[in-house]
Amino acid sequence: MSCVWALLVVLILLQAEAAAHWLIGGHHSCGTWTAERRVNRTISWQLEAWVAGYLSGWATASSGNPLAGLEGDTIHRWIDDYCSRNPLEPISDAADALKIHLRKVSRNPAETEQ
């Protein structure tokens, strides 16, 4: 009977890990981003939402508003361009590269040092 309980616990933990993995969009590759954006399916929207949330969290923690004036489509096109050049990189790297780019073009010198 204890083996059954141990197996049940392992299965629950594996299922929880799989569910958590699915909800975290940044681990997907840029190739996945590009493929999903072409067909405009639900997964594409989830990945776009992950990028928006990630960048929004960064912007909230930053001084000033590094996302001021940027539309979602502009951000998505920037990620599209990055991912087309780097299909094996994770989407989180694309979002980090956008943050670096935005820091460079920021008018706030303190932002370029973070």
N, C-alpha and C positions, 0 to 999 in steps of 0.2 A: 504494500500500500504506500510506503514512503517513496518508492520509485515513481509511482504514479504522480504523487504530489511534486516531486522534484522535476519530473518531465513537464507537468503543468506550469510550474514556475518558469522554467526555461522557455517554454512556448510563449508565455505572456510577455516575458522580457524581450524576446526576439520580435514579437509583434509590436511592442511599444517602441523598440528601436527602429523598426521599419517605418512606423507612422511618423516618428520624429524626423527621420531622414527625408521622407517625402515632403514634409512641410518646410524644410529649409531649402530655399531656392538657390542660394549662393554656391552650393556644391556642384550644381549642374555645369556642364561644359558650355563654352561659347558656341560650340557646334550645335548643341541642343537648343540654345537660345535662337540661333539663326534658323534652324529647321522649323522650330515651333512658330517663330514669327512669320515664316512664309505661309503657313497654313492657318494661322490665326485661331488656334484652338484654345481650350481652357487652360492648358499648361502654359501657353504663352502669357496669358493674363496673370497667372500665378507668378511667373518669373518676373514680369513687369512690376507687379505689386511688391515682390520681394525687393527689387532694386529701389522702388520708390520709398519703401519703408526704411531700408538701409541708409539711403541718402538723406531722408528726412531726419532720422536719428542723429546722423552726423551733423546736419545743418543746425539742429536744435542745440547740440552741444558746442557748436562753433560760435565765435563772436561774429556779429553782423548777420547777414543772411546770404550765404554763399550760393543759394539756389534762386535768389531774387531774379525775376524776369525769365526764368527758364520754364518752358512748357514741358509736359510729360513727353510729347512727341519728339521734342528736341533731345531730351535725355535718351529716349529709346533709339533715335537715329545715331547718337554718339556711341551707345553701346553696340548697335548694329555694326558700325564701322570698325570698332575695336575687335569685336568677335569675328568679323569676316577676315581680319588679319591674324587672329590668334584663336583658331577654333578648338584647340586642345586645352586652353586655359579655363579655369573656373569663372563663372559669372562674377563671383566676388572680386576676382582680380580686375575685371572690367570696371566694376563699380569703384574700386580703389584707384584705378588709373584715372577715372573721371574726377574723383576727388582731388587728385594731384593736379590735374589740368585746371580745375576750378580754383585751386589755391594759387596757381601760377598767374592766372588772369585776374585774380582778386585785387581790388583796389585797397584792401586792408593789409598792410605789411605784416601784421601779427598773424594773419591766416597762413602766410607762406612759410612760417616757421614751425607750424604744428605738424 
